[in-house]
């Protein structure tokens, strides 16, 4: 039996459940023109400049990609005002998380975070054979005081997702500063900012400034959300040169593909398109949140491109009723929120179809 060769922490691992292709769901449900509002994707898609860059790069697909991501790293360093040796590129920010844990965790290390946050933190920690310590959230967000209370000499890494997935909440700069005074400089702090572009500039924490005064910090960002390149899988980490150096030693050669690199570089420079995405998202979020409240539902204020709401009862039948209408949202039972659903912003007509379907399902 192969199980005899599998460590217990791998045997007990529950894999991330992938969603089915939209076409297969349509076939199974007998519906057409289904809309997917479950994965926090960009409804407008990639920048036209990114699409053009992909077209121009197609003749070079027989070549290996730039293993160091030279041109993208150069563009990012100028965009962020940092040095290129502070960057780690990954196949989505998920790979950056995995590189971090593979580089710095030991089996007696602890990873600390909220119990209701990005599920990949737990999955990769368990796969590494380390100890995952979840802390209950407060008001749908990170309870930074409670997390600080749980720090021990075994705490190696702390994940803070800001804004948080799946709740959409965020903490302030002053709250983070008080937290850092308590935890000190020893644990590696991860500030996951996958949704940072959706946050109003005056509400953002200055993660780069935190990194300058606290070198054991890693900032996570991605091109999957606001930049609409989820299908190409490209994320990046910003850290001190020393921390990035060790992670790059573990990173596999050619881990980010050529099309992803050229598309990300082009998307990064298309500021007008990004603003169009952000405005569409904000308009949709305001409309959906207001109408959900008019239905008598409790809505969590969101700083992202999705909205979490409480149906006030078991949400599974509501989710399934929407599914039968070809409207795909995300149930939250796996996050310990069985009465909640999460919906990401789509095109205006998709948002309206969701609202009409939800009224019927309720």
C-alpha positions as CSV (number, residue, x, y, z in Angstrom):
1,X,0.0,0.0,0.0
2,X,1.4,3.4,-1.0
3,X,-0.2,5.0,2.1
4,X,2.6,3.4,4.2
5,X,5.1,5.7,2.5
6,X,3.0,8.9,2.9
7,X,3.6,11.0,6.0
8,X,0.6,11.7,8.3
9,X,0.5,15.4,7.6
10,X,0.1,14.6,3.9
11,X,-2.4,11.8,4.4
12,X,-4.6,14.1,6.4
13,X,-4.4,17.1,4.0
14,X,-7.6,18.2,2.4
15,X,-6.9,19.4,-1.1
16,X,-8.1,22.7,-2.4
17,X,-11.4,22.0,-4.3
18,X,-11.1,23.2,-7.9
19,X,-14.1,24.6,-9.6
20,X,-15.4,22.9,-12.7
21,X,-15.1,24.6,-16.1
22,X,-18.0,26.9,-16.9
23,X,-18.9,24.9,-20.0
24,X,-19.1,21.7,-18.0
25,X,-21.3,23.3,-15.3
26,X,-23.6,24.5,-18.1
27,X,-23.8,21.0,-19.5
28,X,-24.5,19.4,-16.1
29,X,-27.1,22.0,-15.1
30,X,-28.7,22.3,-18.5
31,X,-28.3,26.0,-18.6
32,X,-26.6,28.4,-21.0
33,X,-24.8,31.7,-20.5
34,X,-23.8,30.9,-16.9
35,X,-22.0,33.7,-15.1
36,X,-19.1,33.0,-12.7
37,X,-19.0,35.4,-9.7
38,X,-17.1,33.1,-7.3
39,X,-13.4,33.5,-7.9
40,X,-12.8,37.3,-7.4
41,X,-11.8,37.6,-11.1
42,X,-11.6,40.8,-13.1
43,X,-14.8,41.1,-15.1
44,X,-13.2,43.3,-17.8
45,X,-10.3,41.0,-18.4
46,X,-6.8,42.0,-19.2
47,X,-5.6,45.3,-20.5
48,X,-5.6,45.6,-24.4
49,X,-1.9,46.4,-24.1
50,X,-1.3,43.1,-22.3
51,X,-3.2,41.2,-25.0
52,X,-1.1,43.0,-27.6
53,X,2.1,42.0,-25.8
54,X,1.0,38.4,-25.7
55,X,0.3,38.4,-29.5
56,X,3.7,39.8,-30.2
57,X,5.4,37.2,-27.9
58,X,3.8,34.2,-29.5
59,X,6.5,33.5,-32.1
60,X,9.0,33.0,-29.3
61,X,7.2,30.2,-27.5
62,X,9.9,27.7,-28.6
63,X,12.3,29.6,-26.3
64,X,12.6,29.2,-22.6
65,X,11.3,32.2,-20.6
66,X,13.7,34.7,-19.0
67,X,14.6,32.8,-15.8
68,X,15.2,36.0,-13.9
69,X,12.3,38.0,-15.2
70,X,14.7,40.8,-16.0
71,X,12.4,43.2,-17.8
72,X,9.4,42.7,-15.5
73,X,11.6,43.0,-12.4
74,X,13.0,46.2,-13.8
75,X,9.5,47.6,-14.5
76,X,8.3,46.6,-11.0
77,X,11.3,48.1,-9.2
78,X,10.7,51.4,-10.9
79,X,6.9,51.2,-10.2
80,X,7.5,50.4,-6.5
81,X,10.6,52.5,-5.9
82,X,12.7,49.5,-4.7
83,X,15.7,47.6,-5.9
84,X,15.3,44.6,-8.2
85,X,17.1,42.3,-5.7
86,X,14.1,42.8,-3.4
87,X,11.7,41.0,-5.7
88,X,10.7,37.3,-6.1
89,X,8.5,36.3,-9.0
90,X,6.2,33.4,-8.8
91,X,3.6,31.3,-10.6
92,X,0.9,33.3,-8.8
93,X,1.3,34.6,-5.2
94,X,0.6,31.0,-4.1
95,X,4.0,29.9,-5.3
96,X,5.6,32.8,-3.3
97,X,3.9,31.5,-0.2
98,X,5.2,28.0,-0.9
99,X,8.7,29.3,-1.5
100,X,8.7,31.2,1.7
101,X,7.6,28.2,3.8
102,X,10.0,25.8,2.0
103,X,12.8,28.2,2.7
104,X,12.2,29.1,6.3
105,X,10.0,26.6,8.0
106,X,11.1,23.6,10.1
107,X,8.8,20.8,11.3
108,X,8.7,22.4,14.8
109,X,7.9,25.9,13.5
110,X,4.5,27.5,13.9
111,X,2.6,29.6,11.3
112,X,0.2,32.1,12.8
113,X,-2.8,33.8,11.2
114,X,-6.6,34.3,11.4
115,X,-8.9,31.3,11.3
116,X,-10.9,32.9,8.5
117,X,-8.5,34.0,5.8
118,X,-6.9,32.7,2.6
119,X,-7.1,28.9,2.9
120,X,-3.7,28.3,1.1
121,X,-1.8,29.4,4.2
122,X,-3.1,26.4,6.0
123,X,-2.7,24.0,3.1
124,X,0.9,24.8,2.4
125,X,1.8,24.9,6.1
126,X,0.4,21.4,6.6
127,X,2.0,20.1,3.4
128,X,5.4,21.4,4.9
129,X,4.8,19.4,8.1
130,X,4.7,22.5,10.3
131,X,2.2,23.7,12.8
132,X,-0.7,25.9,11.8
133,X,-2.1,28.1,14.5
134,X,-5.4,29.9,13.5
135,X,-6.7,32.7,15.7
136,X,-10.5,33.6,15.8
137,X,-11.3,36.7,13.9
138,X,-13.1,39.8,15.3
139,X,-15.8,41.7,13.4
140,X,-14.9,39.7,10.3
141,X,-11.3,40.9,10.4
142,X,-7.9,40.1,11.9
143,X,-7.8,40.3,15.7
144,X,-4.3,41.6,15.8
145,X,-4.2,41.8,19.6
146,X,-5.2,38.1,19.9
147,X,-2.7,37.1,17.2
148,X,0.1,39.0,19.2
149,X,-1.0,37.1,22.3
150,X,-0.3,33.8,20.5
151,X,3.2,34.5,19.4
152,X,5.8,32.2,21.0
153,X,9.4,31.3,20.4
154,X,8.2,28.8,17.8
155,X,6.4,31.3,15.7
156,X,8.3,31.6,12.5
157,X,5.8,33.2,10.1
158,X,2.7,35.4,10.6
159,X,0.3,35.9,7.7
160,X,-1.8,39.0,7.6
161,X,-4.1,39.3,4.6
162,X,-5.0,43.0,4.1
163,X,-7.6,43.4,2.7
164,X,-8.7,40.0,3.9
165,X,-10.0,37.2,1.7
166,X,-12.8,36.1,2.1
167,X,-14.2,38.9,4.3
168,X,-13.0,42.0,2.5
169,X,-12.1,43.8,5.7
170,X,-8.8,45.5,6.4
171,X,-6.8,46.9,9.4
172,X,-5.3,50.4,9.7
173,X,-1.7,51.5,9.7
174,X,-2.0,52.5,13.4
175,X,-3.3,49.0,14.3
176,X,-0.5,47.4,12.4
177,X,2.1,49.6,14.1
178,X,0.8,48.7,17.6
179,X,0.9,45.0,16.6
180,X,4.5,45.3,15.4
181,X,5.6,46.9,18.6
182,X,4.2,43.8,20.4
183,X,5.6,41.1,18.2
184,X,9.0,42.6,17.6
185,X,11.3,41.8,14.7
186,X,11.8,38.1,14.9
187,X,8.9,36.4,13.2
188,X,8.7,36.8,9.4
189,X,5.7,39.0,8.7
190,X,3.7,38.4,5.5
191,X,1.5,41.3,4.3
192,X,-0.6,39.7,1.6
193,X,-1.9,42.6,-0.5
194,X,-3.5,40.7,-3.4
195,X,-6.4,43.2,-3.4
196,X,-4.4,46.3,-2.6
197,X,-5.3,48.1,-5.9
198,X,-9.0,48.1,-4.9
199,X,-8.3,50.0,-1.7
200,X,-8.7,53.8,-1.7
201,X,-5.2,55.3,-1.5
202,X,-5.9,57.1,1.8
203,X,-6.9,53.8,3.4
204,X,-3.8,51.8,2.4
205,X,-1.1,50.9,4.8
206,X,2.4,51.8,3.7
207,X,3.8,48.3,3.4
208,X,7.0,49.4,1.7
209,X,7.7,51.7,4.7
210,X,7.1,48.8,7.1
211,X,9.6,46.7,5.1
212,X,12.2,49.5,5.3
213,X,12.2,49.4,9.1
214,X,11.5,45.7,9.5
215,X,13.6,43.6,7.1
216,X,11.9,40.3,8.1
217,X,8.8,41.3,6.1
218,X,7.4,39.9,2.8
219,X,4.8,41.8,0.8
220,X,2.7,39.7,-1.5
221,X,1.1,41.1,-4.7
222,X,-0.5,39.6,-7.8
223,X,-1.5,40.3,-11.4
224,X,-4.5,38.0,-11.1
225,X,-7.0,40.4,-9.6
226,X,-7.1,44.0,-10.7
227,X,-4.8,43.4,-13.7
228,X,-7.0,40.5,-14.9
229,X,-4.2,38.0,-15.6
230,X,-5.4,35.1,-13.4
231,X,-5.1,32.6,-16.2
232,X,-1.4,33.4,-16.7
233,X,-0.5,33.0,-13.0
234,X,2.0,35.7,-12.0
235,X,2.5,37.0,-8.5
236,X,5.5,38.6,-6.8
237,X,7.0,39.2,-3.4
238,X,8.7,42.3,-2.1
239,X,11.2,41.9,0.8
240,X,14.7,42.6,2.0
241,X,17.5,41.5,-0.4
242,X,18.6,38.8,2.1
243,X,15.2,37.3,2.4
244,X,14.6,37.4,-1.3
245,X,18.0,35.9,-2.0
246,X,17.2,32.8,0.0
247,X,13.8,32.4,-1.6
248,X,15.3,32.7,-5.0
249,X,17.7,29.9,-4.2
250,X,14.7,27.6,-3.6
251,X,12.8,28.9,-6.6
252,X,12.8,26.6,-9.7
253,X,14.3,28.0,-12.9
254,X,11.7,29.3,-15.4
255,X,8.9,29.3,-12.8
256,X,7.1,32.1,-14.6
257,X,6.3,31.8,-18.3
258,X,7.2,34.1,-21.1
259,X,3.6,35.2,-21.9
260,X,2.9,36.0,-18.2
261,X,6.0,38.2,-18.0
262,X,5.4,40.3,-21.1
263,X,1.6,40.6,-20.3
264,X,2.3,41.7,-16.7
265,X,4.9,44.3,-17.8
266,X,2.4,45.7,-20.3
267,X,-0.5,45.7,-17.8
268,X,1.6,47.5,-15.2
269,X,2.0,50.4,-17.6
270,X,-1.6,50.7,-18.6
271,X,-2.8,53.1,-15.9
272,X,-5.9,54.3,-17.7
273,X,-7.2,50.7,-18.0
274,X,-6.5,50.0,-14.4
275,X,-8.6,53.0,-13.4
276,X,-11.4,51.8,-15.6
277,X,-11.3,48.4,-13.8
278,X,-11.3,50.1,-10.4
279,X,-14.2,52.4,-11.2
280,X,-16.3,49.5,-12.6
281,X,-15.6,47.5,-9.5
282,X,-16.5,50.3,-7.1
283,X,-19.7,51.1,-8.9
284,X,-20.7,47.5,-8.8
285,X,-19.8,47.0,-5.2
286,X,-21.8,50.1,-4.1
287,X,-24.9,49.0,-6.1
288,X,-24.8,45.4,-4.9
289,X,-24.1,46.3,-1.3
290,X,-27.0,48.7,-1.2
291,X,-29.5,46.3,-2.8
292,X,-28.4,43.5,-0.5
293,X,-29.1,45.7,2.5
294,X,-32.5,46.6,1.0
295,X,-33.3,42.9,1.0
296,X,-32.6,42.9,4.7
297,X,-29.3,41.1,4.5
298,X,-26.2,41.9,6.5
299,X,-23.3,43.0,4.3
300,X,-19.6,43.2,5.4
301,X,-18.1,46.5,4.2
302,X,-15.5,45.4,1.6
303,X,-12.2,47.0,0.4
304,X,-11.9,44.4,-2.4
305,X,-13.7,43.4,-5.6
306,X,-16.1,41.1,-3.8
307,X,-18.8,41.3,-1.1
308,X,-19.5,38.9,1.7
309,X,-23.0,38.8,3.0
310,X,-25.0,36.9,5.6
311,X,-28.2,35.3,4.4
312,X,-29.5,34.9,8.0
313,X,-30.0,31.1,7.5
314,X,-28.2,28.1,6.0
315,X,-26.8,29.5,2.7
316,X,-26.4,26.2,0.9
317,X,-30.0,26.0,-0.5
318,X,-29.7,29.6,-1.7
319,X,-26.3,28.9,-3.3
320,X,-27.8,25.8,-5.0
321,X,-30.8,27.7,-6.2
322,X,-28.5,30.3,-7.8
323,X,-26.5,27.5,-9.4
324,X,-29.6,26.1,-11.0
325,X,-30.1,29.6,-12.6
326,X,-26.5,29.5,-13.9
327,X,-25.3,32.0,-11.3
328,X,-22.1,30.8,-9.6
329,X,-21.1,32.4,-6.2
330,X,-19.0,31.1,-3.4
331,X,-20.4,29.4,-0.3
332,X,-18.5,30.0,2.9
333,X,-19.1,26.9,4.9
334,X,-15.4,25.8,4.5
335,X,-14.5,29.1,6.2
336,X,-16.8,28.5,9.2
337,X,-19.5,30.8,7.8
338,X,-22.4,28.5,6.8
339,X,-24.9,31.3,6.5
340,X,-22.8,33.5,4.3
341,X,-22.1,33.8,0.5
342,X,-19.4,35.7,-1.3
343,X,-20.0,37.3,-4.7
344,X,-17.4,39.1,-6.8
345,X,-18.2,42.1,-9.0
346,X,-19.0,41.3,-12.6
347,X,-20.2,43.4,-15.5
348,X,-23.2,45.6,-14.7
349,X,-25.6,43.1,-16.5
350,X,-24.1,40.2,-14.5
351,X,-24.5,42.0,-11.2
352,X,-28.1,42.7,-12.0
353,X,-28.7,39.1,-13.0
354,X,-27.2,38.0,-9.7
355,X,-29.4,40.4,-7.7
356,X,-32.6,39.2,-9.5
357,X,-31.6,35.6,-9.0
358,X,-30.9,36.1,-5.3
359,X,-34.3,37.8,-4.8
360,X,-35.9,34.7,-6.4
361,X,-33.8,32.3,-4.3
362,X,-34.6,34.1,-1.1
